[in-house]
Amino acid sequence: MSKTKLLLVEDDTNLGQILKEYLEIKGFETQLCRDGEEGLDAFRSGSFDLCIFDIMMPKKDGMSLTREIRAEDKETPIVFLTAKSMKEDTIEGFQVGADDYITKPFSMEELLLRLKAILRRTSKNHKERTEFKFGRFLFKYDQQKLFFGEKAIKLTSKESELLKLLCINMNHTLERTAALKIIWKDDSYFNARSMDVYIAKLRKHLKLDPDIQILTIHGEGFKLVSLK
């Protein structure tokens, strides 16, 4: 199977190299460019599954780069990385054709989850996974139901979204900030407390199988694990 190809355009030398190496470790074929003009040349001469653009760049900024690409290509997903956090910048980013917008500083795990979510939505041949088997449970995300043998537990939409992220990251830490931004769209204190309530509810459901647990990884997030 061929690797997913990413075009990364980031003028910060250190961040660009760190991102390139991280994405390659995660299985993406990643081409790094240092400014908007170089990025446009690379896009026109290559074939990419997704683009990641910084906004503030020399020669051609991310907004201008996206406008030119969108004049030629309406489909390839584009994600913005930027230190800007003003609402007007976010709106402009979506207006010129961005698919997502991540404000620096961000966690690598959040970036990875967002990229995977976009690729699932945009892949023509990918059917998003909706069923997860772990321990003695069967979770049907599209039905918002958790099955334990013949017992069916109806979940709320937030419980379902949170459990799905935990299942996707089974036996790996789901970073708190990433989950908050993906499900609640904001990592505020209020939303963090709300997520803790839903984690408690999920733990109560999962007590039916003592070998399945949601661990709290202090300072990081949560991990769904199978003890068998």
N, C-alpha and C positions, 0 to 999 in steps of 0.2 A: 504493500500500500504506500502511495506517495505521501510525503509529509505535507502538512499545511504550510503554505508559504506566506510569510509576513513581511511587509515593508515598514521599517521603523525609521522615522525621520526625527532626530533629536540632536540639537546642537551642543548640549552639555556632554562633554567628552566622557566624563566618568559615568554619569547616569546612562548614557547611550550604551556604553560597553557592558555595564552591569545588566541592563535590560536584555541586551542581545544574548549574553551568556546564559542568563536565567531562562529565557524563552527557548533557547536551543537545548538546554538540559531537559526542559519540559516537552521536547519533541517537535518544536516548530523550526522550520527552515527560515532563518531571519536575515534579511539584508538591511544593513544600517547605513543611513545617509546622514550628513552633517548639516545640511541646509535645504531650504525649500526647492531651490533650482535643481540641485542634485537629486532630490526626491522625485521631482516631476520627470526628470530624464529616466530615472530608474523605473518609475511606474509605466512610462510609455514603452520601455524596452523589455519589460518583464510581464509576468502573469502572477498576480497575487490574490490570495484568498481573503486577506484583511490588511488594512493599513493602520498604523499608529503614528499620529503626528503631534509633535509639540506645537504650541501656537506661536510663542514668541521666538522667532528664528531669523537669522540674517538672510539677506538676498530675497527671500520670499517667505512670508509668515504662513502659519498653518491654515488660516482662514482663506488666504489667497490661493494657496496650493489646493485646498479642497474645492474651491469654486472652479478652478481650471480642470480638475479631475472630473468633477460632476458634469461639466459641459461635454465630456467625452464618455463618461462611464457613470451610470446611475445606480449600479448594483453593488460594486465592491464595498463592503462595510468599512467605515472609517471611525476610529476612536481618537479623541483628543486628549493629550496630556498637557496640563497647564497649571501654572501657579495662580492664575486668575480664578477668582471664585465669585465674582459679581454676577448677579442674576442676568444682567444684560448680555454678558459674555456667553453664558450658557445658552440663552435664547438664540443669539447670533450663530453660535456653533451649530445648533440644530437646524437653523434656517438655511445655512449654506450646504447642509447635507451630511452632518455627522450623525453616527448611529449611537454614540455614547460619549461621555465627557467625564474624565477623571481628574480631580484636583490634587495637585501635589501639596504635601507629601501623601503618598498612598502606600498600601502594603502590596507586596508582590502577589500574595494570594488573592487579594481583591481583584487585581488586574487580571490574573489568570482566570478567575471565575467569570468575570465579565466577558473576557474574550471567548471563553467556551460557550457562554450563553448566547452571544451574538452569532457565533459560528453554527450553533444548533438551529437558530432561527433562520439563518440565511442559506444553510446547506440544502441543496435541492434533493439530495439523495439520503439525507439523514432523518430517521424517525426518532424523535426524542423519546428517551426511556421514561416509562410511566409506572413500571412495576419493579419492586425491589424485594428480594427474599433475603432475610437475615435471621439467624437463629430459628425460632419456631414461628416467626412472623412473616406475613406477606403484606406489603404495603402497596395499595393501588392509588397512585397519586391522582389520576384523572377522576376517580370516584371519591376521593378524600376519605378513604376507608383503610383501617389497619385491621388485618385479619389474624386471629390466633385460633387455629383450628376452625371450628364452626362459629366462633364468636367474632362478630364484626363491630369494630369501634368506629363511630363516625367522628371525623376530625374537623376542626374549623379550618378555614383557608390558611390562616397564619401557621397553625400546627402542621398542616400539610406541606407548606412551603419550607418550613424549618426542617421538618423530618426529611424532605427530599434532599436538601443541601447536606444534611448529616449523612444520608445514605450514599450520596455521590462521593463524599469524602470518608467513607467507612474506614475506620482504623487510622485515620489521619485527622489532625486538628483542623476544625473549622474555625477560622479566625473570627472573633466577635465583631470587629469593625466591618469585615467583609460581609458577614451575614446581615448586619444592621442596614448597610447601604444597599444591599441587593433586595431585601424583603421590605424594610421600612423606608428605604431611600434616604435615611438620615441616621447618623450615629449619636444622636443626642442622649442625654442622661435619661430622659423620660422613656425614649424608645428602648434603651438598654434595660431598664427595669421591666418594661413590657416583655422583652425577649426572655428575661429570667423567669417570668411567670409562665410563659409557654414552654420553656425547657422543663419546669417543674411538672406541668401537665403531661408532657411526653414521658417523663420519667415514671409518672404514676401509671400510665398505660403500659409501659414496657416492663413493669414489675412482674407481669405474667410469666416472663421468661427470665429467671435470675442470671442467665449467662449473657444477656444483652444489657448493656449499661451505657448511659451518657456520662462521660467523665468531664469534670471541670478542669481545664488546664489553666492554672492561675496565671493571669497576666496575658493570656493568649486567646482562649476561647473554649470550645467544647469538642469532644471526640466521641463518636458512636463506636463502641467496641463489642466484639464477640469474645467472651472469655473461654470459649471452647476452641 
